[in-house]
C-alpha cells in the first residue's frame, strides 16, 4: 500500500505529502521545474560578458564609403613629375645621339646627306614630358574606377607604345626617318610604362 502511495505521489505533482511538489500552486507544469541550486547567481552573468566583448571589439562592421582612392596624392604627383623629367631627358638624349650619328654620316659623305630626325631633340623632350604627365592622370583615373589599375595601365600604355613604334615604320616615306622615329618613341614609351606604374604602386597607402 505504501509503494502504491509512493507511486501515486510521483505521478501527482500536486500531492501535498511530496516535499518537492507541496509548494507548487495550481497551473504548475512539471516540465517547468528548475533546480534552485542552478538559479543562484555565482557572481557572473550568463553570457560572461561575451555580448559586451562582441560589441566593444566590433563596434561597426558596416563598410564605410570611400571618399577617393587610397593614394598618397603628394607622393604620387611628385613621383609622376620626376618620372616626366627622367623621360624627357631620355627622349632628348636619344634624339641628340641620333643627330650626332646623322651629322657624322653626312660629314663623311659616304651616304650623302642623312637627316633621319623628323623633329629636333627638344621637341621629343617636350612630348615625352607631356606624355608622362598624361600617363599619371590615366593611372589615377584607373585607380578610381577599375579593380586592377596596374593591369589595365600596363596594357593601355603597352599598346600605345607599340602603335607609336609601328606607325612611323609603316607610314614614313623615308626608311631611316621611320626607324629613328620608332626608336625615339620606344625610348619614351618604356620609361613611362615602367616608372609611372611603379610610382603609382608605391604611392598606395596601406590600410
N, C-alpha and C positions, 0 to 999 in steps of 0.2 A: 504494500500500500504506500509506503514511504517512497519507494522507487517510482511508483506511478505519479505520486505527488511531485517528486523532483522533476519528472519528465514534463508534467503539466507546467511547472514553474519555468522551465526552459522554453516552452512553447508560448507562454503568455507573458509578454513584456510588461503588462500592467499588474502583474501579481504583486501585491504589497509585501509578501513574505520574501521576495527576492531582493537582496541587498543592492544589486546592481541596477534594478529597474524600479524600485519602490518610489524614487523621487521624480520619475518621468510623469509629465502631465498628459492629458488626453490629446490626441493628434500626433504623438511622437511616432516616428518611423524608425524601425530598428536599424536601417542602413545608415542613418544619420549619426550614429553613436561615434564619439571620438574619445580616446583615452585622455583624461585630464592631464596626465603627465606630459603629453606631447603638445599641449596647448600653452604650456608655460613659456614665458619669454626668457631666454638664456642670455640676454644682453646683446643680441644682434638681430637684425631684421631677416625676413625670409629670403630676400634677394641678396643679402650680404653686401649691399652696396653696389651690386652689379649694374643696375639701371643707371645709377649715378656715374659709374665708370664709363658706361657707354655714352652718356650724354656729354661728359667732360672731354673724353678723348676724341669724339667725333661730333663736334658741335654743328658742322654744316657739311653734309655730303652732297649737296646740290652743286652742279657745275656752275661756275661763275662765267659770265660772258667776257670774252677777251676784248680789250679795247684796241688792240693792234698786235702785230707780230712781236714775238719775244726776241727782239733785236736791239742791241745797244746802238742807237742811232748815231751817236757821236763817233764811236769806233768805226762803224760801217762807212759813214761819209768820209772820214779821214782815210780809211783804207782804200776806198774807191778812188779818191783823189790821188793818193800816192801811186796806185796802180795805173791811173791815167798818165801820170808823169813818166813812169817807167816805160809804158807802152809808146808814148810819144817819142821818148829818147831812142827806143829800139827802132821805131819806124824811121826816124831821122838818120840814125846811124846806118841802117840798111840802105837807104836811098843814097846817102853820102858815099858809101863804099861802091855802089853800082855806078855812080857818077865818076868816081876816080878811075874805076876799071874802064869805063867808056872813054874817058879822056885819054888814058894811056893807049888804048887801042887806036883811037883817032890819030894821036901823035905819031904812032908807029907807021901809019899809012898802009898797013898790011890788009886791013878790012875796010878801008875807006873811012868816011865819016860815020861814026857809030854813036847814036844818041838813043839808047833804049828807054830812057825815062820819059813816061808820059807827062809827069809833073815834077816839080823840084822837091827837094828834101823837106823843106819847111811845110809844104802843102800836105805831105804824107804825115808829118808830125802832128799837124793840127787835126787831120782826120782821125788819127789814132787816139788823140786825147778825147775828142768828142765821142767817138765810138765806145770808149771805155766808160765814160760817164753814162751814156745811154744803156750800156750793159748793166751798170749798177742799178739804174732805175728799173730795168727789166727784172733783175733778180729780186728786188724788193717787192714788185708787184706780184711776182710768182709766189713769194713768201706769204703775201696777203691772201691769195686766192687759190692756191693749189696745195695738195697734201704732200708733194715731194718737189719742192722748188729746185733743188740741186739737179735732179734728174732732167726736168724739163729745161732748165737753163743750159745744161751741157748739150742737150740735143739741139736746141734752137741756135745757140752760138756755133756749134759744130757744123750745122747745115749751112748757116750763113757764111762761115769761113770757107767751106768747101765751094760754095757758089761763087764767092769772091775770087777764088783761085781759078776756077774753071772758066768763068765768063771771059776774062781777058784773053785766055789762051784760044778760046773759040771765036771771039769777035774782033780781035786786033788785026789790023791789016799787015802789020809788020811782026814777024815771029819774035824778034828779040824784045820788042816793046811788050808783047803779051807775056813773055817769060819773066821779064823784070817786074812787071806789074803784079803778076801772080805771086812771085817771091815776096814782094813788098806786102801784099795783102796777107800772106801766110804769116809773115813776121809780126804783123799787127794782130791777127786773129788768135794766135796761140797764147800770147800773154793775157789777152782778155779772157780766154777760156779758162786758163789755169788760175790767174790771180783773183779775178772778181769772185769766182765761186769759192775760193779759199777764204777770201776776206769775209764773204757772207757767212760761211760756216763758223769762222772764228768769232764773229760778232753776235752769234746767237747766245742769249742769256740762258744758262741752265737753271731750271725751276725745280 
